[in-house]
Amino acid sequence: MPTEAVNEVVKDLKTRIGAVASALVSKDGMVLYADLPDGVQTETFAMMCATILGAAATANIELNRAPLAHIIVDGPDSKTLIVGSGKKAFLVAVVDHNADTKNVLMEMSKVAELPYTAPKP
């Protein structure tokens, strides 16, 4: 899927799930697409999400457990959900704390499974 189409799919996901923020990020922290509120440093957001994913995956490996399906960071007013998207990327969405987590994960998984073409540097 071309980059422009990926942008539209992730933007549409944000609208469908009522997310505050959404992003498609490479596992090394490079922003592939992001729709974040004004004032948010896109690169910092992406890098910190990559760090969360990397730390959780490493901890899981150390315990000889199966690969992670997703990560949920639950806060008092929001949830940050991270879902793998292929071998080299992941999808992030920040939703209201009251959002239906099961539905959000289902919608994110649909988008995460779509093939995409990474932008050329």
N, C-alpha and C positions, 0 to 999 in steps of 0.2 A: 504494500500500500504506500503510495507517495506521501511525503512529509505533510503536504497541505491537507490531505485526507485524514491523516492521523490527528492533526491539530483539530479538525472539525469533530472527529469522533470523541476525543478527550474533552473538548469544550461541551459537546452534547451530553456526555456522561456527567459532567459537573452540574449541568442544569437538571438532568433527570434525578440525580440523587440529592440535589439541594446542597452541594458542597460549597464550602467557603473558599476552598482552594483545590486545584488538581494539577498534577504534573506527571509527565512521562520522563524518566531519568535513567541514564545508563548506570550500570552497577559501579562504575568508577566515579560517579557523581556529576557527569556531564548532563546539562539540561537538554532534553530532546524537544520538549514542549512544556510550557507552564502557563497556567492561568491563576495568578496569585493576586491578592489584594495590593493596592497601591502601598508603597513604602516597604514591602517585603523584598529583601535581597534574594533574588531568584537563585543565584549560585550557592549562597549560604544554605538556603532551604534544601536544595537538592543534595548538597554535600552532607548535611546532617542526616537526611533521610537515608542516604547511602551508608553512612556510618552506623545508623540504627540497624539496618538490614545486615550489614557485614558482621557486626557484633553479635546479633542474635543467631545468625547462621553459624558463626564460629563456635559459640557456646553450645549450640545444638550438636555440631560435629564432635566436639570434645566429649559429649555424653553418649556418642554413638547412636544418635537418634536419626530418624528419617528426615529428609529435607523439609524445611518450613513451607507451609501452604500460604500463610499470610502473617502479618504482624498487626496488632492493634495497640495503640498507645491511647489509654483512656484518661482524659482530664476532666476537671469539674465542669467545663462548658463545651468541650469538643472531644472528638475522637479522631486520631490520625490512623488511617488504614493503609497498609503497604502490601501490594500483591505483585508477585513476580510476573514479568512479561517477557517470555522467552529466556534464553540463557544469559543475555547481556543487558537487560533492562528491567525496570519495575515501574508500577503505577502507584501514585500516592493520591489520596483524597483526604481532606479534612472536612468533617461534617459536624453538625450540631450534636451535642451529647445525647439528645433524645432520638436521634436518627435510628432507624431499624437496621442494625448492624448486619443481620443476615441478608436483607435485601441489598444493602450497599455492597457487600462482598460478592453477591451473585452478579450484580451489574458490573462491578469492577472486573470480575473474572471473565465475563464476556468480552470486554474491551481488551483485557490483557492477553487473550488468546489470539487476537487478530494479528496477522503478519504486517510488519511495517518496514519501511526503508529508512535507515538512519540518515540524517542530513550529512552532507559532505563538509569536512572542516574547512 
